[in-house]
Amino acid sequence: MSEDLPIIDFNEALNRALGDVDFLKMMMDEFQAAIPDFVNRIEKALHDGDMDTLSKDAHQLKGSSANLAAKKISAVAMELEHIGKNAKDNISVEDTMNRLKAEIAAFDEKLAGTDWSSF
């Protein structure tokens, strides 16, 4: 479950950035700026009942967050992807969307409190 995962695994993320803290920060900032678009697209697909698009957009969010070791966002996005692929009911999707939004808020808070000079 996503409860056992770190919000961000900074060691993994820094390894993926080849130890370049400035590059990692830039990528985190770009991802953070892109999150609202991901959420809007997923919510639109949910509203339209388009589970295929929901699954595809959740897959993209999963991949983007996994690349930056944003573990909890990635885990919940994977759940949304599977819900979309299996065309589960909207109640499951809405509950999972609420969890996604909570994980995004935790991610935002974690980034805001990150002392990039400590890396």
C-alpha positions, 0 to 999 in steps of 0.5 A: 500500500502507498501508506508505507512508501515515502512521499519522495525518495530523494536518494533515488531521485538524486541518483536518477538525476545523476547527482545533479541537485539543480537538475533534480530541483528543476525537474521537480518544479516542472513536474509540480507545475504539470500536476494540475493538468494531469488532475484536470485531464483525469477528472474530465475523463472521469466526468465524461465516463471515458475510462480508457482516457482516464487509464492513459492519463493516470499511466502518464502521471504514474510514469512521470511521478515514478521517474522522480521517485514521487512514490505515493503519487505514483502508487495512487496513479497506478491504482487509477490506471488499473481502475480505468483499465478494468472500468470499475465504478465511479465510486472507486475512482472518486475515492482514489482521486481524493487520495491522489489529491491528498498525496499531491498536497503532501508532495507539494508540502514536502517540496516546499520544505526541502532544503536543496542546499543540504544535498 
